[in-house]
C-alpha cells in the first residue's frame, strides 16, 4: 500500500526526465518520460519501510532515509535528485501548500507557531543548535570573511570570495556610513561583516549574538586585527541592548525571530535607532504568502526558524514608525552561494565525516541541496529592506549606492 501511495505521488511529480525506483525486494518502477536536457535518475530503497516514510511525510521521510543510509541516489547525487523534483514542480506551477491536506496544514501551522515563540531560553538554545557547531566545519566551505549568508553576485563577480565582499559593500553603501558613527550589528555571526564595515568606513561597530562560539571567535578576530576598541562583540539578546545607534544592520538573523516576535523586534529597532538613523535588514523571504517550515528543517537544521513573507514582515514594520525607503529582492543570488558551499562540502566530504560522521555529512548535504534548489525553483528569495525614522535621512535617489560600492571596490585595489 505504501508503494502504491508513493507511486501515485511520483506520477504527479515526475513528468520530465525519468526516475527509476527500486524497492528493497528488487522490484523496479519507472516514472516520467525521457526528455532532452533532463536526467535519468534512480532511487534505490534498502528496506521495505522507506516507501511508507516518504509517502507519510516527503520532506522528513526523504531527509531521514537519505541521512540514515536507507536509500541511495543512482545516476547523480542528492543535489541532482532534489533539483530534479523541484525543477519538475516549480513554484509558479504549484505552491507547496496546495500539496498538503487540510489536517496536515493545520498540524504544521500549529507546530510552526509553537516553534516560533522563541522566548529567551529557547532562542539561545535554537541558535546553539546550528551556530555552535565545530568551527572547523564552517572552515570547510565559508569564505575568509566567514559570511554564512547570501552573497551578492554583481556583474563580473565569479568567485564566492568576491561575491561575499560585494555583498558587504552593497550593505555598507545602503547604510551610508561615516567614521564617527555607532553601528549595531544584530546577529553578527563570527564578526566578518562588523570588521569589514569598520575597515572601509572607520565607524565603530558593536556586534551581538546568542552564540557563545561565534562571540568568542569574533572577539579574538577583532583583537588580532588590533581594532578591539572599535569593533566590539557581546553575547546578548537584542531585546536587552541599551542605548542608541546611528546605524543598525542585521543579516541572516531575522529568520530566527519568529512571527509572534516581529512587532517587538521592529519596535526595539525603532527605539535603538537615532532620529537620523538608517537600518538595513537582510533576510531570506518568500515571494508568496506566509507559509510553513518543513519538518526536516525544523527538526534537524533550524529549530524555531521561519522564513517570512514580505507581507507579514511589513505588517509588523508599519505600526513602529519606521519608513521603508528601499526594498531590493535578490532573486537568485543565494542559489549560486549555496551551490558553492555544497561543492566545497563534497570536496571535503572525508574531512566532514571525520569531524562528525557519515550520517551528519549526508544530513548536511541534504540541507544544502534543499536550500539551493528552493531558491532556483521554489518561492525563496532574499529581501534587503532599508528603514529610517526620518524620511530625509537618505538621498532622494539610489545613485549613492553604486557610487559608494565603486569607492569601496577601488579601496581594495590600492597597495597596502
Residue, then its C-alpha position, 0 to 999 in steps of 0.5 A: x500500500x505504501x508503494x502504491x501511495x508513493x507511486x501515485x505521488x511520483x506520477x504527479x511529480x515526475x513528468x520530465x526526465x525519468x526516475x527509476x525506483x527500486x524497492x528493497x525486494x528488487x522490484x523496479x518502477x519507472x516514472x516520467x518520460x525521457x526528455x532532452x536536457x533532463x536526467x535519468x535518475x534512480x532511487x534505490x530503497x534498502x528496506x521495505x519501510x522507506x516507501x511508507x516514510x516518504x509517502x507519510x511525510x516527503x520532506x522528513x521521510x526523504x531527509x531521514x532515509x537519505x541521512x540514515x543510509x536507507x536509500x541511495x541516489x543512482x545516476x547523480x547525487x542528492x543535489x541532482x535528485x532534489x533539483x530534479x523534483x523541484x525543477x519538475x514542480x516549480x513554484x509558479x506551477x504549484x505552491x507547496x501548500x496546495x500539496x498538503x491536506x487540510x489536517x496536515x496544514x493545520x498540524x504544521x501551522x500549529x507546530x510552526x507557531x509553537x516553534x516560533x515563540x522563541x522566548x529567551x531560553x529557547x532562542x539561545x538554545x535554537x541558535x546553539x543548535x546550528x551556530x555552535x557547531x565545530x568551527x572547523x566545519x564552517x572552515x570547510x566551505x565559508x569564505x575568509x570573511x566567514x559570511x554564512x549568508x547570501x552573497x551578492x553576485x554583481x556583474x563580473x563577480x565569479x568567485x564566492x570570495x568576491x561575491x561575499x565582499x560585494x555583498x558587504x559593500x552593497x550593505x555598507x553603501x545602503x547604510x551610508x556610513x561615516x567614521x564617527x558613527x555607532x553601528x549595531x550589528x544584530x546577529x553578527x555571526x563570527x564578526x566578518x561583516x562588523x570588521x569589514x564595515x569598520x575597515x572601509x568606513x572607520x565607524x565603530x561597530x558593536x556586534x551581538x549574538x546568542x552564540x557563545x562560539x561565534x562571540x568568542x571567535x569574533x572577539x579574538x578576530x577583532x583583537x588580532x586585527x588590533x581594532x578591539x576598541x572599535x569593533x566590539x562583540x557581546x553575547x546578548x539578546x537584542x531585546x536587552x541592548x541599551x542605548x542608541x545607534x546611528x546605524x543598525x544592520x542585521x543579516x541572516x538573523x531575522x529568520x530566527x525571530x519568529x512571527x509572534x516576535x516581529x512587532x517587538x523586534x521592529x519596535x526595539x529597532x525603532x527605539x535603538x535607532x537615532x532620529x537620523x538613523x538608517x537600518x538595513x535588514x537582510x533576510x531570506x523571504x518568500x515571494x508568496x504568502x506566509x507559509x510553513x517550515x518543513x519538518x526536516x528543517x525544523x527538526x534537524x537544521x533550524x529549530x524555531x526558524x521561519x522564513x517570512x513573507x514580505x507581507x507579514x514582515x511589513x505588517x509588523x514594520x508599519x505600526x513602529x514608525x519606521x519608513x521603508x525607503x528601499x526594498x531590493x529582492x535578490x532573486x537568485x543570488x543565494x542559489x549560486x552561494x549555496x551551490x558553492x558551499x555544497x561543492x566545497x562540502x563534497x570536496x571535503x566530504x572525508x574531512x566532514x565525516x571525520x569531524x562528525x560522521x557519515x550520517x551528519x555529512x549526508x544530513x548536511x548535504x541534504x540541507x544544502x541541496x534543499x536550500x539551493x534548489x528552493x531558491x532556483x525553483x521554489x518561492x525563496x528569495x532574499x529581501x534587503x529592506x532599508x528603514x529610517x525614522x526620518x524620511x530625509x535621512x537618505x538621498x532622494x535617489x539610489x545613485x549613492x549606492x553604486x557610487x559608494x560600492x565603486x569607492x569601496x571596490x577601488x579601496x581594495x585595489x590600492x597597495x597596502 
